[in-house]
Amino acid sequence: MLARKPETLTNSFLRFSLEASNILHIKTEQDYQDALETIEHLFSKAKDTADDPLNDLIALVSKSIEKYEATQEAIIAFDEEANNTNQEISVLRVLMSQHHLTLADFKDEIGSKSLVSMILNGKRNLTKEHIAKISKRFNLDPASFFNLKAA
């Protein structure tokens, strides 16, 4: 049952659409930044329930952000690189970043700095022993090192 007359609803939507035009139809980097700021704000305000009306707005803005990102060469290149990066290398890089570690900090788990460097550059692979030691050190499931995406 429609609580308002169709014309009232149409006018309300048109006012909203005009106000939100730059985040619903992202054309510039500034529009993109505005949309990201808006979605962050919406995430902080929306209740974690399926019927929260802000979830509909989150869906609209998210779709707009995805559409814009799909046209950006730098984002496309980043996605391709991330998708083509070996899972074990990604996990090792994240650990290094989160724990502020250097190549030398894996002496006990992997070995020399040059071996760690070769692994990070994709010239060598982590062995089962390396993975077991790193997993133990950081209390990780060894499966974290393997790409488990469906083929």
C-alpha positions as CSV (number, residue, x, y, z in Angstrom):
1,M,0.0,0.0,0.0
2,L,1.4,3.4,-1.1
3,A,1.5,5.7,1.9
4,R,2.0,8.8,-0.2
5,K,0.5,9.9,-3.5
6,P,2.7,8.8,-6.5
7,E,3.4,12.5,-7.4
8,T,4.7,13.2,-3.8
9,L,6.9,10.2,-4.0
10,T,8.2,11.1,-7.5
11,N,9.0,14.7,-6.4
12,S,10.8,13.4,-3.3
13,F,12.9,11.1,-5.3
14,L,13.7,13.7,-7.9
15,R,14.9,16.1,-5.1
16,F,17.0,13.3,-3.6
17,S,18.4,12.4,-7.1
18,L,19.4,16.0,-7.7
19,E,21.0,16.3,-4.3
20,A,22.9,13.0,-4.7
21,S,23.6,13.2,-8.4
22,N,27.4,13.4,-8.0
23,I,27.6,10.2,-5.9
24,L,25.0,8.3,-7.9
25,H,26.7,9.1,-11.3
26,I,30.4,9.5,-10.4
27,K,32.3,11.3,-13.2
28,T,35.3,12.8,-11.4
29,E,37.8,11.9,-8.7
30,Q,36.1,14.4,-6.4
31,D,32.7,12.7,-7.0
32,Y,34.5,9.4,-6.2
33,Q,35.9,10.7,-2.9
34,D,32.5,12.1,-2.0
35,A,30.9,8.7,-2.6
36,L,33.5,7.0,-0.5
37,E,33.0,9.5,2.3
38,T,29.2,9.0,2.0
39,I,29.4,5.2,2.1
40,E,31.7,5.3,5.1
41,H,29.2,7.6,6.9
42,L,26.3,5.3,5.9
43,F,28.1,2.3,7.3
44,S,28.5,4.0,10.6
45,K,24.9,5.0,10.8
46,A,23.1,1.9,9.4
47,K,21.7,-0.6,11.8
48,D,22.8,-4.2,11.2
49,T,19.3,-5.3,10.2
50,A,17.9,-6.3,6.8
51,D,15.1,-3.7,7.0
52,D,17.2,-0.6,7.7
53,P,16.4,1.8,4.8
54,L,20.0,3.0,4.8
55,N,21.0,-0.4,3.4
56,D,19.1,0.5,0.2
57,L,21.1,3.7,-0.1
58,I,24.3,1.8,0.7
59,A,23.5,-0.5,-2.2
60,L,22.9,2.4,-4.6
61,V,26.1,4.2,-3.7
62,S,28.1,0.9,-3.7
63,K,26.9,0.2,-7.2
64,S,27.9,3.7,-8.4
65,I,31.4,3.2,-6.8
66,E,31.8,-0.2,-8.5
67,K,30.8,1.2,-11.8
68,Y,33.3,4.1,-11.5
69,E,36.1,1.8,-10.3
70,A,35.5,-0.5,-13.3
71,T,36.5,2.4,-15.6
72,Q,39.7,3.4,-13.8
73,E,42.9,2.0,-15.3
74,A,44.9,2.2,-12.0
75,I,42.2,0.3,-10.1
76,I,41.9,-2.3,-12.9
77,A,45.7,-2.7,-13.0
78,F,45.8,-3.1,-9.2
79,D,43.0,-5.7,-9.3
80,E,44.7,-7.7,-12.0
81,E,48.0,-7.6,-10.1
82,A,46.3,-8.7,-6.9
83,N,44.5,-11.5,-8.7
84,N,47.7,-12.7,-10.3
85,T,49.8,-12.5,-7.1
86,N,50.5,-15.9,-5.5
87,Q,48.6,-16.3,-2.2
88,E,51.6,-17.2,-0.2
89,I,53.4,-14.0,-1.3
90,S,50.4,-12.0,-0.4
91,V,50.2,-13.5,3.1
92,L,53.9,-13.0,3.7
93,R,53.6,-9.3,2.6
94,V,50.6,-8.7,4.8
95,L,52.5,-10.2,7.8
96,M,55.5,-8.0,7.1
97,S,53.4,-4.9,6.8
98,Q,51.2,-5.5,9.8
99,H,54.1,-6.5,12.1
100,H,56.6,-4.0,10.6
101,L,59.0,-6.8,9.7
102,T,62.0,-6.8,7.3
103,L,63.5,-9.6,5.3
104,A,65.9,-10.4,8.1
105,D,63.0,-11.0,10.5
106,F,62.2,-14.3,8.9
107,K,65.6,-15.9,9.5
108,D,64.2,-18.6,11.8
109,E,61.2,-19.4,9.6
110,I,62.6,-19.1,6.1
111,G,66.3,-18.4,6.2
112,S,68.5,-15.8,4.6
113,K,67.3,-12.3,3.5
114,S,68.1,-13.2,-0.1
115,L,65.8,-16.3,0.1
116,V,63.0,-14.2,1.5
117,S,63.5,-11.7,-1.2
118,M,63.4,-14.4,-3.9
119,I,60.2,-15.7,-2.4
120,L,58.6,-12.2,-2.4
121,N,59.7,-11.7,-6.0
122,G,58.1,-15.0,-7.1
123,K,61.5,-16.7,-8.0
124,R,61.2,-19.3,-5.2
125,N,58.3,-20.8,-3.3
126,L,57.7,-21.2,0.4
127,T,58.2,-24.8,1.4
128,K,55.8,-26.8,3.7
129,E,58.4,-26.3,6.5
130,H,58.5,-22.5,5.9
131,I,54.7,-22.4,6.0
132,A,54.5,-24.5,9.2
133,K,57.0,-22.3,11.0
134,I,55.4,-19.0,9.9
135,S,52.0,-20.4,10.8
136,K,53.2,-21.3,14.3
137,R,54.9,-18.0,14.8
138,F,51.8,-15.9,13.9
139,N,49.2,-18.4,15.1
140,L,47.8,-18.8,11.5
141,D,46.0,-21.7,9.8
142,P,48.5,-23.0,7.2
143,A,45.6,-22.9,4.7
144,S,45.9,-19.1,4.7
145,F,48.9,-19.5,2.4
146,F,46.9,-21.3,-0.3
147,N,44.6,-19.9,-2.8
148,L,41.3,-21.7,-2.1
149,K,39.2,-20.0,-4.9
150,A,37.0,-22.3,-6.8
151,A,38.5,-23.1,-10.2
